Amino acid sequence: MYERIRKVTSFKERLEEERQTVLATGCIAPSGCCIARYLAKGRKGYYWYYKLQASEPVFPKKSDGKPSKYKHLGKAGSQEYLDALEQINRRTKVEALDRSLETIKQGLQDLLEETSKYKK
């Protein structure tokens, strides 16, 4: 029983370290953000552009600093576009690790309750 607790605790610690590593690598997109593609008309035709889109206003506008739901990223391959992809990727990893850690915490709680039954 104690060996199982040790293994689960060890795995939990590894995931917590992995989560901290992801957080330390750079900015993370707000939860619920996605990259949206939109068509804009220019002088020589239509062009595809991209924006980071949130469910609530979280991005400061360049003009007045008020929050906006959108952050312009430019064309595919621009630095802003690539940065947004990285930020969303980090957010996805952190959310997945958080779900795993929650499952592990529940498992540890079950193991500890099971251990206390046998001690009685």
Buried (B, 14 or more C-beta within 10 A) or exposed (E): EEEEBEEBEEBBEEBEEBBEEBBEEEEBBBEEBEBEEEEEEEEEEEEEBBBBBBEEEBBEEEEEEEEBBBBBBEEEEBEBBEBBBBBBBBBEBBEEBEEBBEEBEEBBEEBEEEEEEEEE
